[in-house]
Amino acid sequence: MTFRDAFVSIAVAVAAGLLIGAERQQSATVAGRKDFAGIRTFPMVALLGALGALAQPAAGVWLLVGLLVGVVAFVAVSHARSASHDEIGISTEVASLLAFGLGALAGMRGLMPDADRFLLVGTTAAAVLALLALKAPLHGFAKRLSSDDIYATTKFVVLALIILPVLPRGAYGPLGVLAPYKIGKMIALVAGVSFAGYAASRIIGSARGLLVAGLLGGLVSSTAVTLTYSGRGRDEPSVATLCAVAIIAACSTMFARLVVVVALVDRPLLGALAPPLAATAVVGFGVAVVLYRKASKAAESTSREGAEPALRNPFELRQAVSFGLLYGVVLFVAKAAQQGAGSAGLYVSSVLAGLTDVDAITLSVVDMHRAGLASGTAATAIMLAALTNTVVKSGIAISVGGAAVGRPVAATLGAGLAVGGVVLAVMA
């Protein structure tokens, strides 16, 4: 280890300590309290950790352990004195231990490459800074949480991080299309869209939260957004129009996403496919903006009258599992019909594939186009898949959400597809 390597490790450790210490001292100054550590102490604590780690090759691990014990004792004494004055907060004490750990990490040169290790130190210090600086917003958000919120969060974490990763990734069944992991991913996706939309609604308001959730959800699965917000619009009629806006925004985002996908993997096809897809997306986004403004004004009026509906956590595992099972059934039926069609052609395959997914058939058609398929034929096949998928989502919105959600969704998506079809026909 050279002097330069040791100097850089110490500099990174001190910088991390300065970052945390500056926030702690500023916070103490604003609150009028006295903390045991500030902009000078935190860098020194981080420096202790760095020196202990750098000395490991010569002194062994016990020097680092001894320094840690000393810091822990120092923190314990400080916390005991604070607690005797009825100051039971422990954020500064924990932050000092984290500063020591970041310093030690910066000095552990054998743990990982320097660039990765320093990046980890920097991102961790930034995360600590954010958690400390955002005390008031985080406490305010926690006060608004209910026991149902905690229960719903627990269910989602268990589903997404424990159950999903252990599901078999192979395909089973007579046609080899029923993949437990793929179906489980759709279940987690439906639950995640619902959960993210609720969190956004609690943080930035019901109207904007639903719109943001629709736009972001459309980047992943507009079908999941459609199912989630159709059910919410049915259960909460006061936000039915906003739920329709979220669905329209998600479906419009799907068309825009297809343009991006084609641009990345097959630019020559972009000229034939981008105009009809873009026209469809523009119609959807335009109507979504108009409906959003109307719904927002109505929501503001309701809020002024003191009758704003209480938000509830819409995470329903049963609904997500039902959708996953339905997705598996439709996938099986579509595959069986596609095999039965034989050589009926690309268009039939596109229509059938569009029952469940658009991205898969889009990439398949792109491969065929690069192998020599005509651009007009490829664009028509992708539009047919999008048409089928949109019809399915309109049906979900009507059957699950009722007229209040389904009518504007079906009318808007139908108008957008009509405009896109006209553009495609003119270009043909």
VENBEL-V273835 format. One record per pair of residues at least 12 apart in sequence whose ideal C-beta (glycine too) atoms are under 7 Angstrom apart, sorted by the first residue. I is the first residue (numbers start at 0). J is the second residue. Records with the same first field share a line. If there is no record, write none. Layout:
I->J / J
This chain:
0->108
4->108
5->53
8->49 / 53 / 105 / 106 / 108
9->46 / 49
11->105 / 117 / 120
12->45 / 46 / 48 / 49 / 101 / 102 / 105 / 106
13->42 / 45 / 46
15->45 / 98 / 101 / 120 / 124
16->41 / 42 / 44 / 45 / 46 / 98 / 102
17->38 / 42
18->124 / 128
19->41 / 94 / 98 / 124 / 127 / 128
20->36 / 37 / 38 / 39 / 40 / 41 / 42
21->38
22->128 / 131 / 132
23->36 / 37 / 41 / 91 / 94 / 131
24->37 / 38
26->131
34->91
35->77 / 91
36->91 / 95
41->95 / 98
44->70 / 95 / 98 / 99 / 102
45->98 / 99 / 101 / 102
46->102
47->66 / 70 / 99 / 102
48->66 / 99 / 100 / 101 / 102 / 103 / 106
49->102 / 103 / 105 / 106
51->63 / 66 / 103
52->103 / 106 / 107
53->106
63->103
67->99
70->95 / 96 / 99
74->92 / 95 / 96
77->92
78->92
90->131
94->127 / 131
97->127
101->120 / 123 / 124
104->116 / 119 / 120
105->117 / 120
140->202
143->201
147->312
148->312
151->194 / 312 / 314
154->314 / 316
155->190 / 191 / 194 / 314
158->187 / 190 / 316
159->187 / 191
162->183
163->183 / 184 / 187
166->179 / 180 / 183
167->179 / 180
168->180
172->331
174->331 / 334 / 335
176->330 / 331 / 334
177->327 / 331
182->323 / 326 / 327
183->323
185->322 / 323 / 326
186->319 / 320 / 322 / 323
188->219 / 220 / 223
189->223 / 226 / 227 / 319 / 322
190->314 / 316 / 319
192->212 / 216 / 223 / 224 / 227
193->227 / 313 / 314
194->314
195->212
196->208 / 209 / 212 / 227
197->312 / 313 / 314
199->211 / 212
200->310
201->310
205->238 / 241 / 298 / 310
206->241 / 294 / 295 / 298
209->238 / 241 / 242 / 244 / 245
210->244 / 245 / 248 / 291
212->245
213->244 / 245 / 246 / 248 / 249
214->248 / 252
216->249
217->248 / 249 / 250 / 252 / 253
218->252 / 256
221->249 / 250 / 252 / 253 / 392
222->392
224->245 / 246 / 249
225->246 / 249 / 392 / 395 / 396
226->322 / 395 / 399
228->242 / 245 / 246
229->242 / 246 / 395 / 396 / 399 / 400 / 404
230->318 / 399
231->313
232->400 / 403 / 404
233->399 / 400 / 401 / 404
235->308
236->403
237->308
238->308
239->403 / 404
240->290 / 294
241->294
242->400 / 404
243->290 / 404 / 407 / 408
244->287 / 290 / 291 / 294
246->396 / 408
247->283 / 286 / 287 / 408 / 411
248->287
250->283 / 389 / 392 / 412
251->280 / 283 / 284 / 287
253->357
254->276 / 279 / 280 / 385
255->280
257->276 / 357 / 361 / 381 / 385
258->273 / 276 / 277
260->358 / 361
261->365
264->365
265->365 / 368 / 369
268->365 / 368 / 374 / 377 / 378
271->374 / 375 / 378 / 426
272->378 / 381
274->422 / 426
275->378 / 382 / 419 / 422 / 423
276->419
278->418 / 419 / 422
279->415 / 416 / 418 / 419
282->414 / 415 / 418
283->411 / 412 / 415
286->411
290->407
326->355
329->354 / 355
330->355
333->351 / 352 / 354 / 355
336->351
337->351
345->376 / 380
346->380 / 383
349->380 / 383 / 384
350->383 / 387
352->384
353->383 / 384 / 385 / 386 / 387 / 388
354->387 / 391
357->384 / 385 / 388
360->384
361->381 / 384
364->377 / 380 / 381
375->427
378->423
379->423
382->419 / 423
386->416
389->412 / 416
393->408 / 409 / 412
396->408 / 409
397->409
